[in-house]
Amino acid sequence: MDELTDALAKMAAIESRISTVENSQSERLSSAGAVDTQALARFQLQMITRLKDIRTAMEQSGGDVVQVTNERNALQDENNQLKKQIERMNYRINHLVKELEKEEEKHI
């Protein structure tokens, strides 16, 4: 869920940066007297619509991220348990081999 929160925070930062750029551009253009306010409004509307669509898509896919994260965590736990089991079995095997070698030496 942290990834979704981070993504939403980045989206908000991008929206803020776009707004700042648009404001600075409009100030520059208005000082030159060549502002097409309708074109600027259309552009802003398009950008806001696209950003909202992206945010909606990210929120909808957020459940998938959580599910994948939970599955990954479960698999990591299982992997750790299996590693411990392998270590125990290797220890037992080594111990048995040493004992077998000792017994074989006695009979030689």
C-alpha positions as CSV (number, residue, x, y, z in Angstrom):
1,M,0.0,0.0,0.0
2,D,3.0,2.2,0.5
3,E,3.7,2.1,-3.2
4,L,0.2,3.3,-3.9
5,T,0.6,6.1,-1.4
6,D,4.0,7.1,-2.9
7,A,2.5,7.1,-6.4
8,L,-0.4,9.3,-5.3
9,A,2.0,11.7,-3.6
10,K,4.1,11.8,-6.8
11,M,1.0,12.5,-8.8
12,A,0.1,15.4,-6.5
13,A,3.6,16.7,-6.9
14,I,3.4,16.5,-10.7
15,E,0.0,18.3,-10.7
16,S,1.6,21.0,-8.6
17,R,4.6,21.3,-10.9
18,I,2.3,21.5,-13.9
19,S,0.2,24.1,-12.3
20,T,3.4,26.2,-11.5
21,V,4.7,25.8,-15.1
22,E,1.3,26.8,-16.5
23,N,1.1,29.8,-14.2
24,S,4.6,31.0,-15.1
25,Q,3.9,30.5,-18.8
26,S,0.6,32.3,-18.7
27,E,2.4,35.2,-16.8
28,R,5.1,35.3,-19.5
29,L,2.5,35.2,-22.3
30,S,0.2,37.7,-20.7
31,S,3.0,40.1,-20.3
32,A,3.7,39.8,-24.0
33,G,0.0,40.2,-24.7
34,A,-0.3,36.9,-26.6
35,V,-2.3,34.8,-24.3
36,D,-4.9,32.5,-25.8
37,T,-7.0,31.9,-22.7
38,Q,-9.3,29.4,-24.4
39,A,-6.4,27.2,-25.6
40,L,-4.8,27.4,-22.2
41,A,-8.1,26.4,-20.5
42,R,-8.5,23.4,-23.0
43,F,-5.0,22.3,-22.3
44,Q,-5.5,22.5,-18.5
45,L,-8.7,20.6,-18.8
46,Q,-7.0,17.9,-20.9
47,M,-4.2,17.5,-18.4
48,I,-6.5,17.4,-15.4
49,T,-8.6,14.8,-17.1
50,R,-5.6,12.7,-18.0
51,L,-4.2,12.9,-14.4
52,K,-7.6,12.0,-12.9
53,D,-7.8,8.9,-15.3
54,I,-4.3,7.9,-14.2
55,R,-5.1,8.3,-10.5
56,T,-8.3,6.3,-10.9
57,A,-6.4,3.5,-12.7
58,M,-3.8,3.5,-10.0
59,E,-6.4,3.3,-7.2
60,Q,-8.2,0.4,-9.0
61,S,-5.0,-1.6,-9.4
62,G,-4.0,-0.9,-5.8
63,G,-5.7,-4.1,-4.7
64,D,-3.5,-6.1,-7.0
65,V,-0.4,-4.5,-5.5
66,V,-1.5,-5.5,-2.0
67,Q,-2.3,-9.0,-3.1
68,V,1.1,-9.5,-4.8
69,T,2.9,-8.0,-1.8
70,N,1.1,-10.4,0.5
71,E,1.9,-13.4,-1.7
72,R,5.5,-12.3,-1.9
73,N,5.8,-12.0,1.9
74,A,4.2,-15.4,2.4
75,L,6.6,-17.0,-0.1
76,Q,9.6,-15.3,1.6
77,D,8.4,-16.8,4.9
78,E,8.1,-20.2,3.4
79,N,11.5,-19.9,1.8
80,N,13.1,-19.0,5.1
81,Q,11.4,-21.9,6.8
82,L,12.7,-24.3,4.1
83,K,16.2,-22.9,4.4
84,K,16.1,-23.6,8.2
85,Q,14.8,-27.1,7.5
86,I,17.6,-27.8,5.0
87,E,20.2,-26.5,7.5
88,R,18.9,-28.9,10.2
89,M,18.9,-31.8,7.7
90,N,22.4,-31.1,6.5
91,Y,23.6,-31.0,10.1
92,R,22.0,-34.4,10.7
93,I,23.4,-35.9,7.5
94,N,26.9,-34.6,8.4
95,H,26.6,-36.1,11.9
96,L,25.4,-39.5,10.5
97,V,28.3,-39.6,7.9
98,K,30.8,-38.9,10.7
99,E,29.4,-41.7,12.8
100,L,29.3,-44.1,9.9
101,E,32.9,-43.3,9.1
102,K,33.9,-44.0,12.8
103,E,32.1,-47.3,12.7
104,E,33.7,-48.3,9.4
105,E,37.2,-47.5,10.8
106,K,36.5,-49.7,13.8
107,H,35.7,-52.7,11.5
108,I,38.8,-52.2,9.3
